[in-house]
């Protein structure tokens, strides 16, 4: 995505799921995590989301801090910090959001979207993917 945030299809936007990637030296976002964070902040500011779930061991808190610094209220962010793989991201987020009403939108890197959208643990009411552009 170059420029502004685009909603996938015609779906409602209730929960934004951000899949973390790498970090540098333990306390710095890596390149993919940074760009996913940038687009998650843009998505929030575009309106419509009530909640953001950030998934990924070790990196989720860094993305949360970035998002809070870019206008997302801390109480609107939920962390999933146990997953260490794409499959674990999907399964753990599905459990976390089980019973949560509304539509979920997955945000990850464009090259990662195919793998991230395939695991059987994908939340049932996923509206559609929203890839961030790889820089």
C-alpha positions in Angstrom: 0.0 0.0 0.0 1.4 3.3 -1.0 -0.1 6.3 0.6 -3.3 6.0 2.6 -5.1 3.1 4.2 -7.6 1.2 2.1 -10.3 -1.0 3.6 -10.3 -4.5 2.0 -13.5 -4.9 0.0 -16.7 -3.5 1.6 -16.2 -5.0 5.1 -16.8 -3.4 8.4 -13.7 -2.8 10.5 -14.0 -3.9 14.1 -10.7 -5.6 15.1 -7.3 -5.0 13.4 -4.9 -7.9 13.8 -1.2 -6.9 13.3 1.3 -9.7 12.9 4.7 -8.8 14.3 7.9 -9.7 12.5 11.5 -9.0 13.7 13.2 -6.8 16.1 16.8 -5.5 16.3 18.9 -5.7 19.4 15.9 -6.6 21.6 14.3 -3.1 21.8 14.1 -1.8 18.3 11.5 -2.6 15.6 13.0 -4.4 12.6 12.1 -3.2 9.1 9.0 -5.4 8.5 7.7 -4.8 12.0 8.2 -1.0 11.5 6.2 -0.9 8.3 3.4 -3.0 9.7 3.3 -0.6 12.6 3.1 2.4 10.3 0.2 1.0 8.4 -1.6 -0.1 11.5 -1.4 3.4 12.8 -2.8 4.7 9.5 -5.6 2.2 9.7 -6.5 3.2 13.2 -6.5 6.9 12.3 -8.7 6.2 9.2 -11.4 5.2 11.7 -13.7 2.3 12.2 -11.5 0.0 14.4 -12.5 -0.5 18.0 -9.6 -2.8 18.9 -6.1 -3.7 17.7 -4.5 -7.1 18.5 -0.8 -7.3 18.1 0.6 -10.9 17.9 4.2 -12.0 18.2 6.6 -12.9 21.1 9.0 -10.2 22.0 8.0 -7.8 19.3 4.3 -7.1 20.2 5.2 -4.7 23.1 7.4 -2.7 20.7 4.6 -2.4 18.2 2.2 -1.4 21.0 4.5 1.4 22.1 4.8 2.6 18.5 1.1 2.6 18.0 0.4 4.5 21.3 3.0 7.1 20.2 1.0 7.4 17.0 -2.4 8.0 18.5 -3.9 4.6 19.3 -5.2 4.5 22.9 -3.3 1.9 25.0 -6.6 0.5 26.3 -7.6 -0.4 22.7 -4.5 -2.6 22.2 -4.4 -6.3 23.2 -1.1 -8.2 23.0 -0.6 -11.8 22.1 2.9 -12.5 23.2 3.3 -16.3 23.1 3.5 -17.0 19.4 6.8 -17.5 17.7 5.6 -18.6 14.2 2.9 -17.6 11.7 0.9 -20.7 12.6 1.1 -19.9 16.3 0.0 -16.3 15.5 -3.1 -17.5 13.8 -4.0 -20.1 16.4 -3.4 -17.9 19.5 -5.2 -14.9 18.0 -8.2 -17.2 17.1 -8.3 -18.3 20.7 -7.9 -14.8 22.0 -10.7 -13.5 19.8 -13.0 -16.5 20.2 -16.5 -15.1 20.9 -15.5 -11.5 20.1 -18.2 -10.1 17.8 -17.4 -8.1 14.7 -15.1 -8.4 11.7 -11.4 -9.0 11.9 -8.9 -7.5 9.4 -5.4 -9.0 9.1 -2.6 -6.6 8.5 0.9 -8.0 7.7 3.5 -7.5 5.0 2.5 -8.1 1.4 4.9 -11.0 0.9 3.7 -12.6 4.2 -0.1 -12.3 3.4 -0.4 -15.7 1.7 1.2 -17.6 4.6 -0.5 -15.6 7.3 -4.0 -16.1 5.8 -3.7 -19.9 5.3 -3.3 -21.5 8.7 -6.4 -23.3 9.9 -6.5 -21.2 13.0 -7.5 -18.1 11.2 -10.3 -16.2 13.0 -13.6 -17.4 11.6 -15.1 -13.9 10.8 -12.0 -12.6 9.1 -13.1 -10.0 6.5 -10.1 -10.0 4.4 -6.4 -9.3 4.4 -4.8 -5.9 4.2 -1.2 -6.1 3.2 1.3 -3.4 4.1 3.8 -2.6 1.4 7.3 -3.9 1.7 9.9 -1.2 1.5 
